[in-house]
Structures are given as C-alpha cells and as structure tokens.
Amino acid sequence: MVVVSKVNVVEPLERWRGKAYPLGASYDGSGTNFAVFSDVAERVELCVFDAEGAETRVTLPEVDGFVWHGFLPSVEPGQRYGYRMHGRHDPAAGQRCNPNKLLIDPYAKAIDATFGWDQSLFGYNFGDPDSRNDDDSAAAMPKSVVISPFFDWGVDQPPGHEYADSVIYEAHVKGLTQTHPDIPERIRGTYAAIAHPVIIDHLKSLGITAIELMPVHHFANDSTLIDKACRTTGDTTRSASSHPTRNTLPTSHRAVRCRSSRRWSVRCTRPTSR
C-alpha cells in the first residue's frame, strides 16, 4: 500500500499532450512543456508550488519512448516544480519508486533553495536500508524552476572562431577571481567577476579565445560535509543543466544564466561586464 502525504494541495490545472522533446521544462511564450524520462514509472505527477509552498499536482498525460510529457499553458518562467514517481518499490531489484519523495527534474535549467538534510529525503529509515520511508520530502527538497529562454543580446555577436584557431582555458569561477585585488570584492567568485575587464584583458593577452568553466552545474554539499563546515568543488552533481546560484549576483542572475546556458564558455570578445 502506497501512502501519499495529505499535506499537499491537489487542484485541477489545464493540461495538453505536449511533446517528448526537448527534455526538461521548456517555455515557448504561450506555456511550458514538461518532459522527463523514466523507464520504471507507472505514473508521473508534475508538482507545481506557489510562493507559499502550496503544491498542485498534475498527472503527465502522455508517454512516448519512456518519456513522460505534458504542456501546461498556465505555467510561466519563475514557476517552481518537481516530480513524483509512482511505480514498483523493490529495493532488492533496484526499484525505489515512492510518490512521497519529491524529485528534482534532472533536466532543470535552474534550481531554487538547498537541501534540508533530514529523514524525509531518504527512501529508507535510518539504520534499515531495506525499509521504506513514506515521510513527504517536499519541504526539505530544492525545487526546479522554469526559466525564460528569451534574452536580448543587443548588438553582441559570437566571435565565430574556427576550432583550429581556438585556445580554450579551463578555469574555476571562484578560483580565478576570489582573491584578485583589482576585482570589486562584492562580485568576486561570481560570473560577473569572470566578465570583469581585468579578467578579459588578461585572457586576451594570453591569446585565449574561450574559457571553459568548472563547475557550472548545480551541485549540493552532502550533510556530512556541512556538519564539518566543508564544501566540495562540484563533484556531487544534482542537475547538469542548471547553474549554481552561489556563482551569480541577485541582480544579474537571469542575464548571466541565459548567457552561460547558450554555450559552455564565456566569450572573450571585448572587455565588458555586461
């Protein structure tokens, strides 16, 4: 018997069939298409959350090639969401479907908040890995966020370097900028610092045409590391398509995120902090 938490609000939302591609949440100006892969789920619920944390669940109506999908015309950028998977729960066979556990979209392009490490995040009871825990995890889980793919690039143009002429420099956002004396302290360790003229000039003086940033995906510090006041360098990936908010400034998050989502590098075209 599957016990689903009763603390969540379940309300009807208009839904259409949508498409199986692209994966993730894709806003097109008239609504958002949701698509997620699962070859073990028997039913997938999309869960959307309002500003107060109230949850609305919508069953994704279609599945093609193990991709569950649906289109919600009422969902716009900024919407926080997650998934609940219904299906077989057999740990011995590697199956742990449990709709009481809210899941991050593995294809999310942005994630809000951090993990509140407690028992509810685990599918088993502490001390008994073969057991099943049905505590609802929504309150302790970060939420995926729908973003807008539209960005006004103005007169900015890609440099168009041929691969044969490219010199790519691998760098860590914080490592490259955190202690640089010529970068304003408030932006050190952020994408804005990477785009500061002093960094751009330095890279261009070396003949660099592009830099590859590490890591630029969302990662989480495990509870053991938090208890020891330690941090990882990004090896604990939680979403490969979204970016860590610790590298962004509140006022420049949207612009920087869209820029870095378009290509996995910062383009060294001219010294600009935009």
KARALIN-V185571 format. One record per backbone hydrogen bond with DSSP energy under -0.5 kcal/mol. NH is the residue of the N-H (numbers start at 0). CO is the residue of the C=O. If there is no record, write none. Layout:
nh=NH co=CO
nh=NH co=CO
This chain:
nh=2 co=0
nh=3 co=1
nh=10 co=8
nh=15 co=70
nh=23 co=34
nh=25 co=23
nh=25 co=32
nh=26 co=24
nh=27 co=30
nh=31 co=71
nh=32 co=25
nh=33 co=69
nh=34 co=23
nh=35 co=67
nh=37 co=65
nh=41 co=85
nh=42 co=85
nh=44 co=83
nh=45 co=57
nh=46 co=81
nh=47 co=45
nh=47 co=55
nh=48 co=79
nh=49 co=53
nh=52 co=49
nh=55 co=47
nh=57 co=45
nh=59 co=43
nh=61 co=68
nh=63 co=66
nh=66 co=63
nh=67 co=35
nh=67 co=65
nh=68 co=61
nh=69 co=33
nh=70 co=15
nh=71 co=31
nh=72 co=70
nh=74 co=71
nh=77 co=145
nh=78 co=75
nh=79 co=48
nh=80 co=143
nh=81 co=46
nh=82 co=102
nh=83 co=44
nh=85 co=42
nh=85 co=83
nh=87 co=39
nh=89 co=87
nh=89 co=94
nh=92 co=89
nh=93 co=90
nh=94 co=89
nh=95 co=93
nh=96 co=87
nh=100 co=97
nh=101 co=99
nh=102 co=82
nh=105 co=103
nh=107 co=104
nh=111 co=142
nh=115 co=139
nh=116 co=114
nh=120 co=117
nh=121 co=118
nh=124 co=127
nh=127 co=124
nh=130 co=127
nh=132 co=122
nh=133 co=131
nh=136 co=99
nh=139 co=136
nh=140 co=136
nh=140 co=137
nh=142 co=111
nh=143 co=80
nh=144 co=109
nh=145 co=78
nh=152 co=150
nh=155 co=152
nh=164 co=161
nh=165 co=162
nh=168 co=209
nh=169 co=167
nh=170 co=211
nh=175 co=171
nh=176 co=172
nh=177 co=173
nh=179 co=176
nh=182 co=179
nh=186 co=183
nh=187 co=183
nh=187 co=184
nh=189 co=186
nh=190 co=246
nh=192 co=186
nh=192 co=189
nh=193 co=189
nh=194 co=190
nh=195 co=192
nh=198 co=195
nh=199 co=195
nh=200 co=196
nh=201 co=197
nh=202 co=198
nh=203 co=199
nh=204 co=200
nh=205 co=201
nh=205 co=202
nh=206 co=203
nh=207 co=202
nh=208 co=166
nh=209 co=166
nh=210 co=265
nh=211 co=168
nh=212 co=210
nh=213 co=170
nh=217 co=238
nh=217 co=241
nh=219 co=235
nh=221 co=219
nh=224 co=221
nh=225 co=221
nh=226 co=222
nh=227 co=223
nh=228 co=225
nh=229 co=224
nh=236 co=234
nh=237 co=217
nh=238 co=217
nh=239 co=105
nh=242 co=108
nh=246 co=243
nh=247 co=244
nh=251 co=248
nh=252 co=248
nh=255 co=251
nh=256 co=252
nh=257 co=253
nh=258 co=254
nh=259 co=255
nh=260 co=256
nh=261 co=257
nh=262 co=258
nh=264 co=262
nh=265 co=210
nh=266 co=264
nh=267 co=208
nh=268 co=266
nh=271 co=269
